[in-house]
Amino acid sequence: MPVPVEGKCRQILVYGDSLTWGIIPNTRGRLPFEARWPGVMEHHLVARGRRVRIIEDCLNGRRTAWEDPYKPGRNGSVGIEQCIEIHSPLALVIVMLGTNDFQSMHQHNAWHSAQGVAALVRAIRRAPVEPGMPSPDILVVAPPPIRAPSGPIAPKFLGAENRCAGLANAYERVATEEKCRFFDAGRVTTSSVVDGVHLDADQHATLGQALAGAVDSLLEDV
């Protein structure tokens, strides 16, 4: 017999990088949970009457499917199946990755990053959850396009604004092929006006509210 989601409270895993971790542009500081977009999303979902618990698994520098040559453990495809198993039962997994695929040590384009996302979607569906627990729905979020990088991170993202061209369209194609949900963050917000890569506090607020509306609709179906 299927096992219900714990206490009818829907658990949502957010799998991301520094854009979701909430790094404050041009610093090593972090926004508090209630100011990061997952916290904003949770607040708005609760205000809509949803019983939800947002679980964040966000790592600075995380790629979709590649290693960082300087920092270990940044390949998002490594360990994601166990991450799903750890946090099950899950109603939804939100994946927002890709920005770090365009760091200057990589020569990836939008197609490469989209293939990395496709690999993550397939890994999530392979996760060895306990018998009777649901396989979570998946929402792929394309991060907003990178602006011309500035400040301390500029060398790390040199040329990234060109390599990331077409990312949302490439992600949408993959989401259609993999039969999962899709949201283009670039339709509601830009990247940081401070460093060109991350999200400023007001952009977290905008994205969190917009995603709350999208997720509220998705929860009707799961």
Sequence and secondary structure as in RCSB ss.txt:
>XXXX:A:sequence
MPVPVEGKCRQILVYGDSLTWGIIPNTRGRLPFEARWPGVMEHHLVARGRRVRIIEDCLNGRRTAWEDPYKPGRN
GSVGIEQCIEIHSPLALVIVMLGTNDFQSMHQHNAWHSAQGVAALVRAIRRAPVEPGMPSPDILVVAPPPIRAPS
GPIAPKFLGAENRCAGLANAYERVATEEKCRFFDAGRVTTSSVVDGVHLDADQHATLGQALAGAVDSLLEDV
>XXXX:A:secstr
    SGGG EEEEEEE HHHHTB TTSS B  GGGSHHHHHHHHHHHTT  EEEEEEE TT BSS   SSSTT B
TTSSHHHHHHHH S SEEEEE  GGGGSTT    HHHHHHHHHHHHHHHHH    TT    EEEEEE     S  
GGGTTTTTTHHHHTTTHHHHHHHHHHHHT EEEEGGGT  S TTTSSS  HHHHHHHHHHHHHHHHHHHTT 
